[in-house]
Amino acid sequence: MAENKTSIGNSAYIEWMDSETLRYSDGEFSALVWVDYETGFFSAERIIRSSSIEEWEKMPEGCSGEIEPLYKEAIIKGVQRYFELQSRTCRVE
């Protein structure tokens, strides 16, 4: 996919990696997030699969790869903000 970064506030941004994967980046950290379409032929709503947010894709040397719950919540809020900016609905599962 073409590079398509969308700022979601401060230093954080979202970019699509493929049709079901977003990269959330903030500073030196990034995580991949699986998103899915809601069922239904004409549904445009997306589902954020929170279970996919477990480990950092990229992080500074010496940091733990595990995403702590507070960071996970920030990532989810960032992805929700992204869809809000795109005038799309989403839910977390």
Residue frames relative to the residue before (quaternion, step in Angstrom):
aa qw qx qy qz dx dy dz
M 1.0000 0.0000 0.0000 0.0000 0.00 0.00 0.00
A 0.5578 -0.5981 0.4526 0.3553 3.54 -1.16 0.55
E 0.5627 -0.5936 0.4429 0.3673 3.54 -1.13 0.66
N 0.0792 0.7948 -0.5863 0.1348 3.54 -0.71 1.12
K 0.0395 0.8226 -0.5625 0.0730 3.57 0.15 1.29
T 0.0981 -0.7787 0.6188 0.0338 3.53 -0.99 0.94
S 0.3702 -0.7242 0.5420 0.2115 3.55 -0.73 1.09
I 0.1210 -0.7994 0.5858 0.0570 3.56 -0.94 0.90
G 0.7573 -0.3315 0.1744 0.5350 3.56 1.24 0.42
N 0.8328 0.0818 -0.1189 0.5345 3.53 -1.14 0.80
S 0.7805 -0.3018 0.2259 0.4987 3.61 -0.72 -1.00
A 0.5376 0.6498 -0.3925 0.3671 3.61 1.25 -0.03
Y 0.0521 0.7817 -0.6211 0.0210 3.51 -1.20 0.65
I 0.3168 -0.7135 0.6004 0.1734 3.51 -1.37 0.41
E 0.0508 0.7691 -0.6371 0.0012 3.55 -1.13 0.68
W 0.4608 -0.6645 0.5159 0.2828 3.56 -1.12 0.69
M 0.2524 -0.7522 0.5923 0.1401 3.55 -1.00 0.90
D 0.7397 -0.1287 0.0929 0.6539 3.57 1.14 -0.78
S 0.7729 -0.3990 0.2278 0.4376 3.60 -1.24 -0.07
E 0.7827 0.2836 -0.1645 0.5290 3.62 1.21 -0.31
T 0.7179 0.4225 -0.2416 0.4977 3.59 1.22 0.05
L 0.1343 -0.7582 0.6356 0.0556 3.52 -0.94 1.04
R 0.2391 -0.7091 0.6330 0.1983 3.54 -1.24 0.48
Y 0.1839 -0.7375 0.6440 0.0868 3.53 -0.88 1.09
S 0.0069 0.8044 -0.5931 0.0350 3.60 -0.73 1.03
D 0.0795 0.7579 -0.6435 0.0722 3.52 -1.10 0.83
G 0.8177 -0.0632 -0.0068 0.5721 3.55 -0.39 1.23
E 0.8053 -0.2362 0.2021 0.5049 3.56 -0.83 -1.02
F 0.6247 0.5357 -0.3311 0.4617 3.59 1.27 0.03
S 0.0890 0.7645 -0.6382 0.0175 3.55 -1.18 0.63
A 0.0795 -0.7765 0.6248 0.0178 3.52 -1.21 0.67
L 0.3681 -0.7021 0.5650 0.2287 3.54 -1.15 0.69
V 0.1176 -0.7916 0.5993 0.0191 3.55 -0.98 0.93
W 0.3050 -0.7443 0.5687 0.1721 3.56 -0.81 1.04
V 0.0223 -0.7670 0.6413 -0.0055 3.54 -0.94 0.97
D 0.1578 -0.7886 0.5925 0.0456 3.53 -1.05 0.80
Y 0.4891 -0.6194 0.5096 0.3428 3.56 -1.26 0.28
E 0.5042 -0.5916 0.5315 0.3366 3.52 -1.17 0.64
T 0.5469 -0.6183 0.4401 0.3535 3.57 -1.07 0.67
G 0.5602 0.5664 -0.4664 0.3846 3.52 -1.17 0.63
F 0.5659 -0.6601 0.3871 0.3069 3.52 -0.85 1.02
F 0.7975 0.2819 -0.1386 0.5151 3.59 0.90 -0.88
S 0.4237 0.7230 -0.4583 0.2962 3.60 1.22 0.17
A 0.1720 -0.7773 0.5991 0.0847 3.56 -0.96 0.94
E 0.4689 0.6810 -0.4486 0.3393 3.59 1.26 -0.10
R 0.2525 -0.7642 0.5774 0.1370 3.54 -1.08 0.79
I 0.2712 -0.7288 0.6065 0.1658 3.54 -1.26 0.54
I 0.2583 -0.7396 0.6039 0.1472 3.56 -0.81 1.05
R 0.2410 -0.7789 0.5652 0.1257 3.57 -0.59 1.14
S 0.2681 -0.8147 0.4958 0.1359 3.57 -0.01 1.33
S 0.5918 0.5917 -0.3645 0.4084 3.59 1.14 -0.55
S 0.6156 0.5567 -0.3471 0.4367 3.59 1.22 -0.35
I 0.6479 0.5110 -0.3096 0.4725 3.59 1.25 -0.30
E 0.2380 0.8014 -0.5064 0.2113 3.56 0.25 1.27
E 0.8130 0.0951 -0.0113 0.5744 3.58 0.98 -0.88
W 0.5324 -0.6117 0.4848 0.3277 3.53 -1.21 0.63
E 0.4170 -0.6700 0.5554 0.2622 3.54 -1.06 0.77
K 0.7737 0.0174 0.0242 0.6328 3.57 1.02 -0.93
M 0.0873 0.7776 -0.6148 0.0990 3.55 -1.09 0.79
P 0.6095 -0.5359 0.4137 0.4127 3.59 -1.21 0.32
E 0.6087 -0.5565 0.4201 0.3786 3.56 -1.15 0.61
G 0.7850 0.3201 -0.2571 0.4640 3.54 -1.03 0.86
C 0.5950 0.5540 -0.3723 0.4477 3.61 1.25 -0.11
S 0.5472 -0.5912 0.4801 0.3471 3.53 -1.22 0.56
G 0.4639 -0.6971 0.4776 0.2660 3.57 -1.02 0.77
E 0.5847 0.5970 -0.3661 0.4097 3.56 1.22 -0.42
I 0.3419 -0.7195 0.5680 0.2068 3.56 -1.01 0.86
E 0.3459 -0.7522 0.5298 0.1843 3.55 -0.64 1.16
P 0.6854 -0.5328 0.3082 0.3891 3.60 -1.12 0.64
L 0.6513 0.5101 -0.3384 0.4485 3.65 0.92 -0.74
Y 0.6576 0.4893 -0.3040 0.4855 3.58 1.03 -0.77
K 0.6118 0.5484 -0.3448 0.4538 3.56 1.04 -0.77
E 0.6510 0.5083 -0.3067 0.4731 3.57 0.96 -0.87
A 0.6392 0.5175 -0.3208 0.4698 3.61 1.02 -0.78
I 0.6345 0.5186 -0.3260 0.4714 3.58 1.02 -0.79
I 0.6503 0.5088 -0.3139 0.4687 3.60 0.90 -0.90
K 0.6616 0.4929 -0.3098 0.4727 3.59 0.89 -0.87
G 0.6330 0.5333 -0.3257 0.4570 3.58 1.06 -0.73
V 0.6601 0.4839 -0.3046 0.4871 3.57 0.97 -0.83
Q 0.6229 0.5227 -0.3376 0.4742 3.60 1.01 -0.75
R 0.6304 0.5255 -0.3212 0.4726 3.59 1.02 -0.82
Y 0.6160 0.5488 -0.3399 0.4514 3.58 0.98 -0.83
F 0.7000 0.4551 -0.2823 0.4724 3.60 0.77 -0.99
E 0.5950 0.5512 -0.3561 0.4640 3.59 1.09 -0.66
L 0.6670 0.4976 -0.2970 0.4684 3.60 0.94 -0.88
Q 0.6855 0.4537 -0.2650 0.5040 3.58 1.20 -0.56
S 0.4064 -0.7258 0.4474 0.3284 3.60 1.35 0.04
R 0.4928 0.6134 -0.4459 0.4266 3.55 1.02 0.91
T 0.3855 -0.7033 0.5433 0.2481 3.54 -1.19 0.52
C 0.0010 -0.7795 0.6263 -0.0052 3.52 -1.24 0.54
R 0.1251 -0.7547 0.6342 0.1120 3.50 -1.31 0.28
V 0.4219 -0.6975 0.5270 0.2405 3.54 -1.26 0.47
E 0.0304 -0.7907 0.6114 -0.0040 3.52 -0.94 0.87
